[in-house]
Amino acid sequence: MTMALRGYLRFLTARGVCRAGLDHAVPIIPQWRLSSLPRYISSSDVETLIATCDQTTATGVRDRAILLLLARLGLRAGDILSLRLTDIDWQQATLSVRGKGRRETRLPLPQDAGDALLAYLDQARPHVADGRIFFMSNAPIRPLTGSSAVSDVVRGAIRKAGIPAPSNGANLLRHSAATAMLRGGATLDTVGAVLRHRSPDMTAHYAKVDVTMLLQIAQPWPGDA
């Protein structure tokens, strides 16, 4: 709103109906980057979400593979949608991911996520020539498209689990993976490498949820008895 107001005042100045410099009277609203806390759920709640998947159905097998990739590797919704069969190296147990900027990164594929992915490919994935991995379960058979499709999987699991969650999109599990790694003793550099952050500031954002570590450096509040 303030940017629009300044632009309007500059427009009026150019038209000669407003004195020059009046746009400087509009105050700047302070905004602190990464000032909010990451939205995440506990590791036990993550496991509860994964356990909601009905592995007797094709949809449940697919959703379990998606949830495990989100929770174990901190993938984005776009990463899930763009995964192709050629991105999996079964011999080396790695997964190739192309994130923002199309940069390719090879990530270690955890055992449970790899098992779930193999189960989906073997039991539930439609037999199509398309190289993409994840497909819609209902006809017409087509690849998953749009980040909302991945977020719908997370939302459905949250609803089934009946757990309180600060958000219900795919990023919830990405944030949860980062906080779990940090609390498990991983360094910020390691977390940043897994999440493929370009800036260390993005990774440092998660340090705010490690209350145990922060208590070690917290100073007494002035005047506190």
C-alpha positions as CSV (number, residue, x, y, z in Angstrom):
1,M,0.0,0.0,0.0
2,T,2.8,2.5,0.9
3,M,4.6,1.6,-2.4
4,A,1.4,2.3,-4.4
5,L,0.9,5.6,-2.5
6,R,4.4,6.8,-3.2
7,G,4.0,5.9,-6.9
8,Y,0.7,7.8,-7.0
9,L,2.3,10.9,-5.5
10,R,5.1,10.7,-8.0
11,F,2.6,10.5,-10.8
12,L,0.8,13.5,-9.4
13,T,4.1,15.4,-9.3
14,A,4.8,14.5,-12.9
15,R,1.3,15.9,-13.8
16,G,2.0,19.1,-12.0
17,V,-0.8,18.8,-9.5
18,C,1.4,17.9,-6.5
19,R,4.6,19.5,-5.2
20,A,7.8,17.5,-5.7
21,G,9.1,15.4,-2.8
22,L,5.8,14.7,-1.2
23,D,6.3,11.0,-1.7
24,H,9.1,11.1,0.9
25,A,6.5,12.0,3.6
26,V,5.1,8.4,3.3
27,P,6.8,6.5,6.1
28,I,8.7,3.3,5.5
29,I,7.1,0.2,7.1
30,P,9.9,-1.9,8.7
31,Q,10.0,-5.5,7.5
32,W,12.5,-8.0,9.0
33,R,13.4,-10.8,6.7
34,L,13.0,-14.3,8.2
35,S,11.6,-12.8,11.4
36,S,8.9,-15.5,11.8
37,L,9.4,-19.0,13.2
38,P,9.5,-22.0,10.8
39,R,6.2,-23.9,10.8
40,Y,6.8,-27.5,11.7
41,I,5.5,-30.5,13.5
42,S,7.4,-33.0,15.8
43,S,9.1,-36.1,14.5
44,S,6.4,-38.3,16.2
45,D,3.7,-36.4,14.4
46,V,5.5,-36.8,11.1
47,E,5.5,-40.6,11.6
48,T,1.8,-40.4,12.5
49,L,1.1,-38.7,9.1
50,I,3.1,-41.4,7.2
51,A,1.2,-44.2,9.0
52,T,-2.1,-42.9,7.8
53,C,-1.4,-44.1,4.3
54,D,-3.4,-47.2,3.4
55,Q,-0.9,-49.5,1.7
56,T,-3.6,-51.8,0.3
57,T,-4.6,-49.1,-2.2
58,A,-2.6,-47.6,-5.1
59,T,-3.3,-44.1,-3.8
60,G,-2.0,-45.0,-0.3
61,V,1.2,-46.5,-1.7
62,R,1.8,-43.4,-3.8
63,D,1.1,-41.0,-1.0
64,R,3.4,-42.8,1.4
65,A,6.3,-42.5,-1.1
66,I,5.6,-38.8,-1.5
67,L,5.3,-38.2,2.3
68,L,8.6,-40.0,3.0
69,L,10.5,-38.1,0.3
70,L,9.1,-34.8,1.7
71,A,9.9,-35.8,5.3
72,R,13.3,-37.4,4.9
73,L,14.9,-35.2,2.2
74,G,13.0,-32.0,2.7
75,L,12.0,-31.9,-0.9
76,R,9.8,-29.1,-2.3
77,A,6.5,-29.8,-4.0
78,G,8.1,-28.9,-7.3
79,D,10.8,-31.4,-6.7
80,I,8.3,-34.2,-6.3
81,L,6.5,-33.2,-9.5
82,S,9.6,-33.1,-11.6
83,L,11.1,-36.4,-10.5
84,R,11.8,-38.8,-13.3
85,L,12.8,-42.5,-13.4
86,T,16.3,-41.6,-14.6
87,D,16.8,-39.5,-11.4
88,I,17.1,-42.6,-9.3
89,D,20.4,-44.3,-8.9
90,W,19.5,-47.6,-7.2
91,Q,23.1,-48.8,-7.1
92,Q,24.4,-45.7,-5.3
93,A,21.1,-45.1,-3.4
94,T,20.9,-41.5,-4.5
95,L,18.2,-39.3,-5.9
96,S,18.9,-36.5,-8.4
97,V,16.9,-33.3,-7.7
98,R,16.7,-30.2,-9.8
99,G,15.5,-27.3,-7.6
100,K,15.4,-23.6,-8.1
101,G,17.6,-22.4,-10.9
102,R,17.6,-25.9,-12.4
103,R,20.7,-26.8,-10.3
104,E,21.1,-30.5,-10.0
105,T,21.9,-32.0,-6.6
106,R,22.3,-35.7,-5.7
107,L,20.9,-36.6,-2.4
108,P,21.2,-39.8,-0.4
109,L,18.1,-41.9,-0.6
110,P,17.1,-43.2,2.9
111,Q,16.1,-46.8,3.2
112,D,12.5,-46.3,4.1
113,A,12.0,-43.7,1.4
114,G,13.7,-45.9,-1.2
115,D,11.6,-48.9,-0.1
116,A,8.4,-46.8,-0.4
117,L,9.4,-45.5,-3.8
118,L,10.2,-49.0,-5.1
119,A,6.9,-50.3,-3.8
120,Y,5.1,-47.5,-5.7
121,L,6.9,-48.2,-8.9
122,D,6.3,-51.9,-8.6
123,Q,2.8,-52.0,-7.4
124,A,0.9,-48.8,-8.0
125,R,2.5,-46.6,-10.7
126,P,0.5,-46.9,-14.0
127,H,2.3,-48.7,-16.9
128,V,2.9,-45.7,-19.1
129,A,5.8,-44.6,-21.4
130,D,6.1,-41.2,-19.6
131,G,9.4,-41.0,-17.6
132,R,7.9,-39.0,-14.7
133,I,7.4,-40.9,-11.5
134,F,4.2,-39.7,-9.8
135,F,0.8,-40.0,-11.5
136,M,-2.8,-39.3,-10.6
137,S,-4.6,-42.4,-9.3
138,N,-7.9,-41.7,-11.1
139,A,-8.5,-41.8,-14.8
140,P,-7.6,-40.2,-17.1
141,I,-4.0,-41.3,-16.2
142,R,-1.8,-38.2,-16.2
143,P,1.2,-37.0,-14.2
144,L,0.8,-35.1,-11.0
145,T,0.8,-31.4,-11.9
146,G,0.7,-28.3,-9.7
147,S,2.2,-27.9,-6.2
148,S,-1.4,-28.1,-4.9
149,A,-1.5,-31.8,-5.8
150,V,1.4,-32.5,-3.5
151,S,0.0,-30.3,-0.8
152,D,-3.3,-32.2,-1.1
153,V,-1.5,-35.4,-0.1
154,V,-0.1,-33.6,3.0
155,R,-3.5,-32.1,3.9
156,G,-5.2,-35.5,3.5
157,A,-2.7,-37.1,5.9
158,I,-3.1,-34.3,8.4
159,R,-6.9,-34.7,8.3
160,K,-6.7,-38.5,8.8
161,A,-4.1,-38.2,11.6
162,G,-6.2,-35.5,13.4
163,I,-3.1,-33.7,14.6
164,P,-2.8,-29.9,15.0
165,A,-0.5,-28.4,12.4
166,P,0.5,-24.8,11.9
167,S,0.1,-25.2,8.1
168,N,-1.0,-27.9,5.8
169,G,1.2,-27.7,2.7
170,A,4.2,-29.6,1.4
171,N,6.6,-27.0,3.1
172,L,5.3,-28.2,6.5
173,L,7.3,-31.4,6.1
174,R,10.3,-29.6,4.6
175,H,10.5,-27.4,7.7
176,S,9.9,-30.3,10.0
177,A,12.8,-32.2,8.3
178,A,15.1,-29.3,8.8
179,T,14.3,-28.8,12.5
180,A,14.6,-32.6,13.1
181,M,18.0,-32.7,11.6
182,L,19.2,-29.7,13.6
183,R,17.9,-31.1,16.8
184,G,19.5,-34.4,16.0
185,G,22.9,-32.8,16.0
186,A,23.3,-31.8,12.3
187,T,25.2,-28.6,11.6
188,L,23.6,-25.7,9.8
189,D,25.9,-26.4,6.9
190,T,24.7,-29.9,6.6
191,V,21.0,-28.8,6.8
192,G,21.6,-26.2,4.2
193,A,23.3,-28.7,1.9
194,V,20.3,-31.1,2.2
195,L,17.7,-28.4,1.7
196,R,19.9,-26.8,-1.1
197,H,19.8,-23.3,0.3
198,R,21.6,-20.7,-1.6
199,S,22.1,-18.4,1.4
200,P,23.3,-19.4,4.9
201,D,20.7,-17.0,6.3
202,M,17.9,-19.2,5.1
203,T,19.3,-22.2,7.0
204,A,20.0,-20.0,10.1
205,H,16.3,-19.4,10.2
206,Y,15.8,-22.9,11.6
207,A,18.2,-22.3,14.5
208,K,15.5,-20.3,16.2
209,V,13.5,-23.4,17.0
210,D,16.4,-25.2,18.8
211,V,15.4,-23.9,22.3
212,T,17.9,-26.1,24.1
213,M,20.8,-24.6,22.2
214,L,19.5,-21.1,22.6
215,L,19.1,-21.4,26.3
216,Q,22.9,-22.0,26.6
217,I,23.6,-18.5,25.2
218,A,20.5,-16.6,26.5
219,Q,21.3,-13.7,28.7
220,P,19.3,-12.9,31.9
221,W,16.5,-10.4,31.3
222,P,17.5,-7.0,32.9
223,G,15.9,-6.6,36.3
224,D,14.7,-10.2,36.4
225,A,14.9,-11.5,40.0
